[in-house]
Amino acid sequence: MTKLKVDEQTCICCGSCTAICEDVFGWSEEGTACVKDESKIEENKDLVNDAINACPTSAIKFEEN
């Protein structure tokens, strides 16, 4: 199973992912981007892919569990 992750070590908090797809991405307590709602990934998959491509540090990825 794949899971969408934001690497907190790589994230520079630019906000591009949250601007592109606020239904899926939000901000963690540490101030970095995070996946706030996994249940909305499928219905927003085009926007999620846009956010992945827009991330300047490639911090957003789908990973195998």
Predicted model as a PDB file, atoms N, CA, C, CB and O in Angstrom, pLDDT in the B-factor column:
MODEL        1                                                                  
ATOM      1  N   MET A   1       0.844  -1.180   0.000  1.00 77.00           N  
ATOM      2  CA  MET A   1       0.000   0.000   0.000  1.00 77.00           C  
ATOM      3  C   MET A   1       0.895   1.251   0.000  1.00 77.00           C  
ATOM      4  CB  MET A   1      -0.963  -0.006   1.231  1.00 77.00           C  
ATOM      5  O   MET A   1       1.906   1.304   0.700  1.00 77.00           O  
ATOM      6  N   THR A   2       0.513   2.227  -0.777  1.00 87.00           N  
ATOM      7  CA  THR A   2       1.287   3.466  -0.818  1.00 87.00           C  
ATOM      8  C   THR A   2       0.659   4.514   0.093  1.00 87.00           C  
ATOM      9  CB  THR A   2       1.385   4.000  -2.260  1.00 87.00           C  
ATOM     10  O   THR A   2      -0.552   4.534   0.311  1.00 87.00           O  
ATOM     11  N   LYS A   3       1.512   5.374   0.613  1.00 96.00           N  
ATOM     12  CA  LYS A   3       1.072   6.427   1.515  1.00 96.00           C  
ATOM     13  C   LYS A   3       1.744   7.726   1.087  1.00 96.00           C  
ATOM     14  CB  LYS A   3       1.404   6.080   3.006  1.00 96.00           C  
ATOM     15  O   LYS A   3       2.928   7.735   0.749  1.00 96.00           O  
ATOM     16  N   LEU A   4       1.001   8.806   1.102  1.00 97.00           N  
ATOM     17  CA  LEU A   4       1.542  10.112   0.757  1.00 97.00           C  
ATOM     18  C   LEU A   4       2.249  10.679   1.976  1.00 97.00           C  
ATOM     19  CB  LEU A   4       0.425  11.075   0.262  1.00 97.00           C  
ATOM     20  O   LEU A   4       1.680  10.720   3.067  1.00 97.00           O  
ATOM     21  N   LYS A   5       3.482  11.112   1.793  1.00 97.00           N  
ATOM     22  CA  LYS A   5       4.279  11.635   2.909  1.00 97.00           C  
ATOM     23  C   LYS A   5       4.930  12.947   2.530  1.00 97.00           C  
ATOM     24  CB  LYS A   5       5.348  10.622   3.337  1.00 97.00           C  
ATOM     25  O   LYS A   5       5.241  13.185   1.363  1.00 97.00           O  
ATOM     26  N   VAL A   6       5.136  13.797   3.521  1.00 97.00           N  
ATOM     27  CA  VAL A   6       5.933  15.007   3.378  1.00 97.00           C  
ATOM     28  C   VAL A   6       7.140  14.838   4.285  1.00 97.00           C  
ATOM     29  CB  VAL A   6       5.108  16.308   3.736  1.00 97.00           C  
ATOM     30  O   VAL A   6       6.988  14.660   5.493  1.00 97.00           O  
ATOM     31  N   ASP A   7       8.331  14.891   3.715  1.00 96.00           N  
ATOM     32  CA  ASP A   7       9.562  14.762   4.487  1.00 96.00           C  
ATOM     33  C   ASP A   7       9.819  16.072   5.229  1.00 96.00           C  
ATOM     34  CB  ASP A   7      10.767  14.398   3.564  1.00 96.00           C  
ATOM     35  O   ASP A   7      10.169  17.081   4.617  1.00 96.00           O  
ATOM     36  N   GLU A   8       9.645  16.051   6.546  1.00 94.00           N  
ATOM     37  CA  GLU A   8       9.802  17.259   7.356  1.00 94.00           C  
ATOM     38  C   GLU A   8      11.230  17.792   7.336  1.00 94.00           C  
ATOM     39  CB  GLU A   8       9.386  16.982   8.784  1.00 94.00           C  
ATOM     40  O   GLU A   8      11.444  18.987   7.545  1.00 94.00           O  
ATOM     41  N   GLN A   9      12.193  16.938   7.092  1.00 95.00           N  
ATOM     42  CA  GLN A   9      13.593  17.364   7.043  1.00 95.00           C  
ATOM     43  C   GLN A   9      13.907  18.122   5.761  1.00 95.00           C  
ATOM     44  CB  GLN A   9      14.515  16.160   7.168  1.00 95.00           C  
ATOM     45  O   GLN A   9      14.816  18.952   5.727  1.00 95.00           O  
ATOM     46  N   THR A  10      13.143  17.830   4.699  1.00 96.00           N  
ATOM     47  CA  THR A  10      13.380  18.439   3.394  1.00 96.00           C  
ATOM     48  C   THR A  10      12.479  19.639   3.142  1.00 96.00           C  
ATOM     49  CB  THR A  10      13.179  17.417   2.302  1.00 96.00           C  
ATOM     50  O   THR A  10      12.846  20.538   2.386  1.00 96.00           O  
ATOM     51  N   CYS A  11      11.315  19.665   3.760  1.00 97.00           N  
ATOM     52  CA  CYS A  11      10.331  20.737   3.559  1.00 97.00           C  
ATOM     53  C   CYS A  11      10.911  22.086   3.997  1.00 97.00           C  
ATOM     54  CB  CYS A  11       9.027  20.432   4.342  1.00 97.00           C  
ATOM     55  O   CYS A  11      11.484  22.207   5.080  1.00 97.00           O  
ATOM     56  N   ILE A  12      10.751  23.100   3.135  1.00 97.00           N  
ATOM     57  CA  ILE A  12      11.207  24.454   3.477  1.00 97.00           C  
ATOM     58  C   ILE A  12      10.029  25.380   3.785  1.00 97.00           C  
ATOM     59  CB  ILE A  12      12.045  25.039   2.328  1.00 97.00           C  
ATOM     60  O   ILE A  12      10.205  26.595   3.883  1.00 97.00           O  
ATOM     61  N   CYS A  13       8.861  24.827   3.933  1.00 96.00           N  
ATOM     62  CA  CYS A  13       7.651  25.565   4.337  1.00 96.00           C  
ATOM     63  C   CYS A  13       7.280  26.673   3.360  1.00 96.00           C  
ATOM     64  CB  CYS A  13       7.846  26.162   5.718  1.00 96.00           C  
ATOM     65  O   CYS A  13       6.845  27.747   3.776  1.00 96.00           O  
ATOM     66  N   CYS A  14       7.448  26.422   2.064  1.00 97.00           N  
ATOM     67  CA  CYS A  14       7.136  27.449   1.069  1.00 97.00           C  
ATOM     68  C   CYS A  14       5.637  27.618   0.874  1.00 97.00           C  
ATOM     69  CB  CYS A  14       7.787  27.109  -0.256  1.00 97.00           C  
ATOM     70  O   CYS A  14       5.189  28.681   0.444  1.00 97.00           O  
ATOM     71  N   GLY A  15       4.856  26.587   1.182  1.00 97.00           N  
ATOM     72  CA  GLY A  15       3.408  26.680   1.094  1.00 97.00           C  
ATOM     73  C   GLY A  15       2.806  26.350  -0.258  1.00 97.00           C  
ATOM     74  O   GLY A  15       1.597  26.487  -0.443  1.00 97.00           O  
ATOM     75  N   SER A  16       3.624  25.918  -1.206  1.00 98.00           N  
ATOM     76  CA  SER A  16       3.069  25.630  -2.531  1.00 98.00           C  
ATOM     77  C   SER A  16       2.053  24.489  -2.474  1.00 98.00           C  
ATOM     78  CB  SER A  16       4.193  25.281  -3.512  1.00 98.00           C  
ATOM     79  O   SER A  16       1.019  24.560  -3.138  1.00 98.00           O  
ATOM     80  N   CYS A  17       2.321  23.455  -1.707  1.00 98.00           N  
ATOM     81  CA  CYS A  17       1.389  22.321  -1.646  1.00 98.00           C  
ATOM     82  C   CYS A  17       0.062  22.716  -1.018  1.00 98.00           C  
ATOM     83  CB  CYS A  17       2.008  21.168  -0.860  1.00 98.00           C  
ATOM     84  O   CYS A  17      -0.998  22.304  -1.490  1.00 98.00           O  
ATOM     85  N   THR A  18       0.114  23.509   0.040  1.00 97.00           N  
ATOM     86  CA  THR A  18      -1.133  23.920   0.684  1.00 97.00           C  
ATOM     87  C   THR A  18      -1.920  24.886  -0.200  1.00 97.00           C  
ATOM     88  CB  THR A  18      -0.841  24.570   2.041  1.00 97.00           C  
ATOM     89  O   THR A  18      -3.150  24.895  -0.162  1.00 97.00           O  
ATOM     90  N   ALA A  19      -1.227  25.690  -0.988  1.00 98.00           N  
ATOM     91  CA  ALA A  19      -1.903  26.599  -1.911  1.00 98.00           C  
ATOM     92  C   ALA A  19      -2.565  25.846  -3.060  1.00 98.00           C  
ATOM     93  CB  ALA A  19      -0.915  27.618  -2.461  1.00 98.00           C  
ATOM     94  O   ALA A  19      -3.637  26.228  -3.529  1.00 98.00           O  
ATOM     95  N   ILE A  20      -1.920  24.780  -3.504  1.00 98.00           N  
ATOM     96  CA  ILE A  20      -2.442  24.003  -4.636  1.00 98.00           C  
ATOM     97  C   ILE A  20      -3.572  23.077  -4.206  1.00 98.00           C  
ATOM     98  CB  ILE A  20      -1.322  23.185  -5.281  1.00 98.00           C  
ATOM     99  O   ILE A  20      -4.566  22.939  -4.919  1.00 98.00           O  
ATOM    100  N   CYS A  21      -3.430  22.445  -3.053  1.00 98.00           N  
ATOM    101  CA  CYS A  21      -4.432  21.447  -2.637  1.00 98.00           C  
ATOM    102  C   CYS A  21      -4.649  21.498  -1.126  1.00 98.00           C  
ATOM    103  CB  CYS A  21      -3.993  20.023  -3.064  1.00 98.00           C  
ATOM    104  O   CYS A  21      -4.157  20.645  -0.386  1.00 98.00           O  
ATOM    105  N   GLU A  22      -5.384  22.500  -0.686  1.00 97.00           N  
ATOM    106  CA  GLU A  22      -5.610  22.675   0.746  1.00 97.00           C  
ATOM    107  C   GLU A  22      -6.515  21.603   1.350  1.00 97.00           C  
ATOM    108  CB  GLU A  22      -6.204  24.029   1.001  1.00 97.00           C  
ATOM    109  O   GLU A  22      -6.575  21.465   2.571  1.00 97.00           O  
ATOM    110  N   ASP A  23      -7.225  20.840   0.504  1.00 98.00           N  
ATOM    111  CA  ASP A  23      -8.035  19.741   1.032  1.00 98.00           C  
ATOM    112  C   ASP A  23      -7.172  18.611   1.575  1.00 98.00           C  
ATOM    113  CB  ASP A  23      -8.961  19.206  -0.047  1.00 98.00           C  
ATOM    114  O   ASP A  23      -7.591  17.891   2.480  1.00 98.00           O  
ATOM    115  N   VAL A  24      -5.973  18.452   1.030  1.00 98.00           N  
ATOM    116  CA  VAL A  24      -5.093  17.349   1.423  1.00 98.00           C  
ATOM    117  C   VAL A  24      -3.937  17.820   2.316  1.00 98.00           C  
ATOM    118  CB  VAL A  24      -4.537  16.661   0.180  1.00 98.00           C  
ATOM    119  O   VAL A  24      -3.595  17.152   3.292  1.00 98.00           O  
ATOM    120  N   PHE A  25      -3.344  18.959   1.984  1.00 98.00           N  
ATOM    121  CA  PHE A  25      -2.158  19.418   2.706  1.00 98.00           C  
ATOM    122  C   PHE A  25      -2.485  20.505   3.714  1.00 98.00           C  
ATOM    123  CB  PHE A  25      -1.121  19.926   1.732  1.00 98.00           C  
ATOM    124  O   PHE A  25      -3.388  21.316   3.508  1.00 98.00           O  
ATOM    125  N   GLY A  26      -1.736  20.507   4.805  1.00 98.00           N  
ATOM    126  CA  GLY A  26      -1.890  21.513   5.851  1.00 98.00           C  
ATOM    127  C   GLY A  26      -0.546  21.730   6.521  1.00 98.00           C  
ATOM    128  O   GLY A  26       0.503  21.428   5.951  1.00 98.00           O  
ATOM    129  N   TRP A  27      -0.590  22.254   7.733  1.00 97.00           N  
ATOM    130  CA  TRP A  27       0.636  22.555   8.474  1.00 97.00           C  
ATOM    131  C   TRP A  27       0.689  21.727   9.755  1.00 97.00           C  
ATOM    132  CB  TRP A  27       0.723  24.068   8.803  1.00 97.00           C  
ATOM    133  O   TRP A  27      -0.300  21.603  10.478  1.00 97.00           O  
ATOM    134  N   SER A  28       1.869  21.164  10.016  1.00 94.00           N  
ATOM    135  CA  SER A  28       2.074  20.385  11.234  1.00 94.00           C  
ATOM    136  C   SER A  28       2.340  21.320  12.414  1.00 94.00           C  
ATOM    137  CB  SER A  28       3.248  19.389  11.055  1.00 94.00           C  
ATOM    138  O   SER A  28       2.533  22.522  12.227  1.00 94.00           O  
ATOM    139  N   GLU A  29       2.349  20.775  13.608  1.00 93.00           N  
ATOM    140  CA  GLU A  29       2.661  21.563  14.799  1.00 93.00           C  
ATOM    141  C   GLU A  29       4.096  22.089  14.746  1.00 93.00           C  
ATOM    142  CB  GLU A  29       2.451  20.721  16.067  1.00 93.00           C  
ATOM    143  O   GLU A  29       4.414  23.094  15.383  1.00 93.00           O  
ATOM    144  N   GLU A  30       4.958  21.414  13.992  1.00 90.00           N  
ATOM    145  CA  GLU A  30       6.349  21.834  13.853  1.00 90.00           C  
ATOM    146  C   GLU A  30       6.509  22.950  12.822  1.00 90.00           C  
ATOM    147  CB  GLU A  30       7.214  20.645  13.467  1.00 90.00           C  
ATOM    148  O   GLU A  30       7.590  23.525  12.689  1.00 90.00           O  
ATOM    149  N   GLY A  31       5.434  23.255  12.091  1.00 92.00           N  
ATOM    150  CA  GLY A  31       5.468  24.331  11.115  1.00 92.00           C  
ATOM    151  C   GLY A  31       5.796  23.905   9.700  1.00 92.00           C  
ATOM    152  O   GLY A  31       5.925  24.747   8.811  1.00 92.00           O  
ATOM    153  N   THR A  32       5.930  22.609   9.482  1.00 94.00           N  
ATOM    154  CA  THR A  32       6.184  22.120   8.130  1.00 94.00           C  
ATOM    155  C   THR A  32       4.877  21.623   7.523  1.00 94.00           C  
ATOM    156  CB  THR A  32       7.253  20.991   8.137  1.00 94.00           C  
ATOM    157  O   THR A  32       3.892  21.393   8.224  1.00 94.00           O  
ATOM    158  N   ALA A  33       4.893  21.465   6.213  1.00 97.00           N  
ATOM    159  CA  ALA A  33       3.710  20.937   5.534  1.00 97.00           C  
ATOM    160  C   ALA A  33       3.483  19.489   5.958  1.00 97.00           C  
ATOM    161  CB  ALA A  33       3.864  21.038   3.990  1.00 97.00           C  
ATOM    162  O   ALA A  33       4.419  18.780   6.327  1.00 97.00           O  
ATOM    163  N   CYS A  34       2.233  19.068   5.899  1.00 97.00           N  
ATOM    164  CA  CYS A  34       1.894  17.687   6.231  1.00 97.00           C  
ATOM    165  C   CYS A  34       0.654  17.280   5.442  1.00 97.00           C  
ATOM    166  CB  CYS A  34       1.657  17.518   7.765  1.00 97.00           C  
ATOM    167  O   CYS A  34      -0.040  18.122   4.872  1.00 97.00           O  
ATOM    168  N   VAL A  35       0.394  15.990   5.419  1.00 98.00           N  
ATOM    169  CA  VAL A  35      -0.835  15.474   4.828  1.00 98.00           C  
ATOM    170  C   VAL A  35      -1.881  15.538   5.937  1.00 98.00           C  
ATOM    171  CB  VAL A  35      -0.655  13.991   4.253  1.00 98.00           C  
ATOM    172  O   VAL A  35      -1.792  14.815   6.929  1.00 98.00           O  
ATOM    173  N   LYS A  36      -2.863  16.403   5.761  1.00 97.00           N  
ATOM    174  CA  LYS A  36      -3.858  16.586   6.822  1.00 97.00           C  
ATOM    175  C   LYS A  36      -5.092  15.705   6.655  1.00 97.00           C  
ATOM    176  CB  LYS A  36      -4.284  18.027   6.872  1.00 97.00           C  
ATOM    177  O   LYS A  36      -5.798  15.429   7.625  1.00 97.00           O  
ATOM    178  N   ASP A  37      -5.352  15.259   5.415  1.00 97.00           N  
ATOM    179  CA  ASP A  37      -6.549  14.442   5.192  1.00 97.00           C  
ATOM    180  C   ASP A  37      -6.303  13.421   4.084  1.00 97.00           C  
ATOM    181  CB  ASP A  37      -7.759  15.335   4.835  1.00 97.00           C  
ATOM    182  O   ASP A  37      -6.484  13.710   2.901  1.00 97.00           O  
ATOM    183  N   GLU A  38      -5.888  12.232   4.489  1.00 96.00           N  
ATOM    184  CA  GLU A  38      -5.600  11.157   3.530  1.00 96.00           C  
ATOM    185  C   GLU A  38      -6.839  10.714   2.770  1.00 96.00           C  
ATOM    186  CB  GLU A  38      -4.995   9.965   4.247  1.00 96.00           C  
ATOM    187  O   GLU A  38      -6.725  10.215   1.651  1.00 96.00           O  
ATOM    188  N   SER A  39      -8.009  10.885   3.347  1.00 97.00           N  
ATOM    189  CA  SER A  39      -9.239  10.424   2.702  1.00 97.00           C  
ATOM    190  C   SER A  39      -9.574  11.236   1.449  1.00 97.00           C  
ATOM    191  CB  SER A  39     -10.399  10.495   3.685  1.00 97.00           C  
ATOM    192  O   SER A  39     -10.401  10.810   0.643  1.00 97.00           O  
ATOM    193  N   LYS A  40      -8.951  12.384   1.279  1.00 97.00           N  
ATOM    194  CA  LYS A  40      -9.246  13.233   0.123  1.00 97.00           C  
ATOM    195  C   LYS A  40      -8.191  13.146  -0.976  1.00 97.00           C  
ATOM    196  CB  LYS A  40      -9.381  14.662   0.567  1.00 97.00           C  
ATOM    197  O   LYS A  40      -8.270  13.874  -1.966  1.00 97.00           O  
ATOM    198  N   ILE A  41      -7.215  12.273  -0.815  1.00 97.00           N  
ATOM    199  CA  ILE A  41      -6.145  12.155  -1.811  1.00 97.00           C  
ATOM    200  C   ILE A  41      -6.690  11.688  -3.155  1.00 97.00           C  
ATOM    201  CB  ILE A  41      -5.063  11.186  -1.322  1.00 97.00           C  
ATOM    202  O   ILE A  41      -6.386  12.284  -4.188  1.00 97.00           O  
ATOM    203  N   GLU A  42      -7.484  10.638  -3.149  1.00 96.00           N  
ATOM    204  CA  GLU A  42      -7.970  10.061  -4.405  1.00 96.00           C  
ATOM    205  C   GLU A  42      -8.818  11.049  -5.199  1.00 96.00           C  
ATOM    206  CB  GLU A  42      -8.777   8.802  -4.125  1.00 96.00           C  
ATOM    207  O   GLU A  42      -8.640  11.186  -6.409  1.00 96.00           O  
ATOM    208  N   GLU A  43      -9.725  11.727  -4.534  1.00 97.00           N  
ATOM    209  CA  GLU A  43     -10.602  12.668  -5.249  1.00 97.00           C  
ATOM    210  C   GLU A  43      -9.860  13.922  -5.716  1.00 97.00           C  
ATOM    211  CB  GLU A  43     -11.767  13.072  -4.357  1.00 97.00           C  
ATOM    212  O   GLU A  43     -10.371  14.666  -6.553  1.00 97.00           O  
ATOM    213  N   ASN A  44      -8.674  14.157  -5.185  1.00 98.00           N  
ATOM    214  CA  ASN A  44      -7.860  15.319  -5.566  1.00 98.00           C  
ATOM    215  C   ASN A  44      -6.531  14.901  -6.189  1.00 98.00           C  
ATOM    216  CB  ASN A  44      -7.601  16.205  -4.349  1.00 98.00           C  
ATOM    217  O   ASN A  44      -5.549  15.640  -6.115  1.00 98.00           O  
ATOM    218  N   LYS A  45      -6.500  13.723  -6.799  1.00 96.00           N  
ATOM    219  CA  LYS A  45      -5.212  13.178  -7.241  1.00 96.00           C  
ATOM    220  C   LYS A  45      -4.480  14.064  -8.243  1.00 96.00           C  
ATOM    221  CB  LYS A  45      -5.422  11.826  -7.849  1.00 96.00           C  
ATOM    222  O   LYS A  45      -3.251  14.115  -8.221  1.00 96.00           O  
ATOM    223  N   ASP A  46      -5.195  14.762  -9.117  1.00 98.00           N  
ATOM    224  CA  ASP A  46      -4.529  15.666 -10.063  1.00 98.00           C  
ATOM    225  C   ASP A  46      -3.863  16.830  -9.327  1.00 98.00           C  
ATOM    226  CB  ASP A  46      -5.539  16.203 -11.099  1.00 98.00           C  
ATOM    227  O   ASP A  46      -2.735  17.208  -9.641  1.00 98.00           O  
ATOM    228  N   LEU A  47      -4.570  17.390  -8.349  1.00 98.00           N  
ATOM    229  CA  LEU A  47      -3.991  18.479  -7.563  1.00 98.00           C  
ATOM    230  C   LEU A  47      -2.841  17.996  -6.687  1.00 98.00           C  
ATOM    231  CB  LEU A  47      -5.062  19.127  -6.698  1.00 98.00           C  
ATOM    232  O   LEU A  47      -1.855  18.710  -6.506  1.00 98.00           O  
ATOM    233  N   VAL A  48      -2.962  16.794  -6.145  1.00 98.00           N  
ATOM    234  CA  VAL A  48      -1.862  16.217  -5.354  1.00 98.00           C  
ATOM    235  C   VAL A  48      -0.625  16.067  -6.232  1.00 98.00           C  
ATOM    236  CB  VAL A  48      -2.270  14.838  -4.749  1.00 98.00           C  
ATOM    237  O   VAL A  48       0.482  16.406  -5.814  1.00 98.00           O  
ATOM    238  N   ASN A  49      -0.811  15.564  -7.438  1.00 98.00           N  
ATOM    239  CA  ASN A  49       0.329  15.428  -8.358  1.00 98.00           C  
ATOM    240  C   ASN A  49       0.905  16.799  -8.726  1.00 98.00           C  
ATOM    241  CB  ASN A  49      -0.099  14.674  -9.637  1.00 98.00           C  
ATOM    242  O   ASN A  49       2.120  16.938  -8.863  1.00 98.00           O  
ATOM    243  N   ASP A  50       0.059  17.796  -8.886  1.00 98.00           N  
ATOM    244  CA  ASP A  50       0.544  19.150  -9.138  1.00 98.00           C  
ATOM    245  C   ASP A  50       1.379  19.652  -7.956  1.00 98.00           C  
ATOM    246  CB  ASP A  50      -0.640  20.106  -9.403  1.00 98.00           C  
ATOM    247  O   ASP A  50       2.423  20.277  -8.143  1.00 98.00           O  
ATOM    248  N   ALA A  51       0.911  19.371  -6.746  1.00 98.00           N  
ATOM    249  CA  ALA A  51       1.647  19.787  -5.545  1.00 98.00           C  
ATOM    250  C   ALA A  51       2.992  19.071  -5.451  1.00 98.00           C  
ATOM    251  CB  ALA A  51       0.815  19.509  -4.281  1.00 98.00           C  
ATOM    252  O   ALA A  51       4.000  19.682  -5.096  1.00 98.00           O  
ATOM    253  N   ILE A  52       3.006  17.790  -5.767  1.00 98.00           N  
ATOM    254  CA  ILE A  52       4.266  17.032  -5.767  1.00 98.00           C  
ATOM    255  C   ILE A  52       5.249  17.657  -6.747  1.00 98.00           C  
ATOM    256  CB  ILE A  52       4.017  15.544  -6.131  1.00 98.00           C  
ATOM    257  O   ILE A  52       6.419  17.857  -6.421  1.00 98.00           O  
ATOM    258  N   ASN A  53       4.773  17.961  -7.939  1.00 98.00           N  
ATOM    259  CA  ASN A  53       5.635  18.543  -8.975  1.00 98.00           C  
ATOM    260  C   ASN A  53       6.064  19.970  -8.656  1.00 98.00           C  
ATOM    261  CB  ASN A  53       4.922  18.520 -10.307  1.00 98.00           C  
ATOM    262  O   ASN A  53       7.132  20.401  -9.090  1.00 98.00           O  
ATOM    263  N   ALA A  54       5.251  20.712  -7.905  1.00 98.00           N  
ATOM    264  CA  ALA A  54       5.568  22.096  -7.576  1.00 98.00           C  
ATOM    265  C   ALA A  54       6.508  22.235  -6.385  1.00 98.00           C  
ATOM    266  CB  ALA A  54       4.307  22.846  -7.300  1.00 98.00           C  
ATOM    267  O   ALA A  54       7.095  23.299  -6.184  1.00 98.00           O  
ATOM    268  N   CYS A  55       6.657  21.188  -5.604  1.00 98.00           N  
ATOM    269  CA  CYS A  55       7.502  21.269  -4.404  1.00 98.00           C  
ATOM    270  C   CYS A  55       8.959  21.508  -4.814  1.00 98.00           C  
ATOM    271  CB  CYS A  55       7.380  19.964  -3.549  1.00 98.00           C  
ATOM    272  O   CYS A  55       9.540  20.685  -5.521  1.00 98.00           O  
ATOM    273  N   PRO A  56       9.558  22.631  -4.377  1.00 98.00           N  
ATOM    274  CA  PRO A  56      10.914  22.960  -4.809  1.00 98.00           C  
ATOM    275  C   PRO A  56      11.998  22.043  -4.247  1.00 98.00           C  
ATOM    276  CB  PRO A  56      11.222  24.360  -4.426  1.00 98.00           C  
ATOM    277  O   PRO A  56      13.114  22.017  -4.765  1.00 98.00           O  
ATOM    278  N   THR A  57      11.682  21.291  -3.192  1.00 98.00           N  
ATOM    279  CA  THR A  57      12.677  20.411  -2.587  1.00 98.00           C  
ATOM    280  C   THR A  57      12.337  18.926  -2.763  1.00 98.00           C  
ATOM    281  CB  THR A  57      12.812  20.732  -1.113  1.00 98.00           C  
ATOM    282  O   THR A  57      13.024  18.058  -2.225  1.00 98.00           O  
ATOM    283  N   SER A  58      11.283  18.648  -3.511  1.00 98.00           N  
ATOM    284  CA  SER A  58      10.816  17.257  -3.711  1.00 98.00           C  
ATOM    285  C   SER A  58      10.554  16.544  -2.393  1.00 98.00           C  
ATOM    286  CB  SER A  58      11.846  16.463  -4.519  1.00 98.00           C  
ATOM    287  O   SER A  58      10.876  15.366  -2.236  1.00 98.00           O  
ATOM    288  N   ALA A  59       9.966  17.272  -1.447  1.00 98.00           N  
ATOM    289  CA  ALA A  59       9.704  16.709  -0.124  1.00 98.00           C  
ATOM    290  C   ALA A  59       8.441  15.847  -0.072  1.00 98.00           C  
ATOM    291  CB  ALA A  59       9.590  17.820   0.883  1.00 98.00           C  
ATOM    292  O   ALA A  59       8.226  15.130   0.905  1.00 98.00           O  
ATOM    293  N   ILE A  60       7.608  15.908  -1.108  1.00 98.00           N  
ATOM    294  CA  ILE A  60       6.338  15.177  -1.108  1.00 98.00           C  
ATOM    295  C   ILE A  60       6.458  13.964  -2.012  1.00 98.00           C  
ATOM    296  CB  ILE A  60       5.167  16.086  -1.569  1.00 98.00           C  
ATOM    297  O   ILE A  60       6.813  14.081  -3.185  1.00 98.00           O  
ATOM    298  N   LYS A  61       6.158  12.796  -1.452  1.00 97.00           N  
ATOM    299  CA  LYS A  61       6.293  11.557  -2.228  1.00 97.00           C  
ATOM    300  C   LYS A  61       5.273  10.537  -1.773  1.00 97.00           C  
ATOM    301  CB  LYS A  61       7.710  10.980  -2.100  1.00 97.00           C  
ATOM    302  O   LYS A  61       4.795  10.567  -0.639  1.00 97.00           O  
ATOM    303  N   PHE A  62       4.951   9.632  -2.684  1.00 96.00           N  
ATOM    304  CA  PHE A  62       4.217   8.431  -2.312  1.00 96.00           C  
ATOM    305  C   PHE A  62       5.254   7.379  -1.952  1.00 96.00           C  
ATOM    306  CB  PHE A  62       3.264   7.940  -3.471  1.00 96.00           C  
ATOM    307  O   PHE A  62       6.202   7.143  -2.701  1.00 96.00           O  
ATOM    308  N   GLU A  63       5.061   6.742  -0.782  1.00 94.00           N  
ATOM    309  CA  GLU A  63       5.987   5.712  -0.314  1.00 94.00           C  
ATOM    310  C   GLU A  63       5.249   4.434  -0.041  1.00 94.00           C  
ATOM    311  CB  GLU A  63       6.728   6.167   0.939  1.00 94.00           C  
ATOM    312  O   GLU A  63       4.075   4.445   0.331  1.00 94.00           O  
ATOM    313  N   GLU A  64       5.934   3.336  -0.226  1.00 89.00           N  
ATOM    314  CA  GLU A  64       5.376   2.026   0.108  1.00 89.00           C  
ATOM    315  C   GLU A  64       5.471   1.812   1.620  1.00 89.00           C  
ATOM    316  CB  GLU A  64       6.120   0.888  -0.662  1.00 89.00           C  
ATOM    317  O   GLU A  64       6.489   2.123   2.239  1.00 89.00           O  
ATOM    318  N   ASN A  65       4.408   1.283   2.198  1.00 76.00           N  
ATOM    319  CA  ASN A  65       4.433   0.960   3.643  1.00 76.00           C  
ATOM    320  C   ASN A  65       5.119  -0.345   3.887  1.00 76.00           C  
ATOM    321  CB  ASN A  65       3.023   0.907   4.221  1.00 76.00           C  
ATOM    322  O   ASN A  65       5.235  -0.777   5.033  1.00 76.00           O  
TER     323      ASN A  65                                                      
ENDMDL                                                                          
END                                                                             
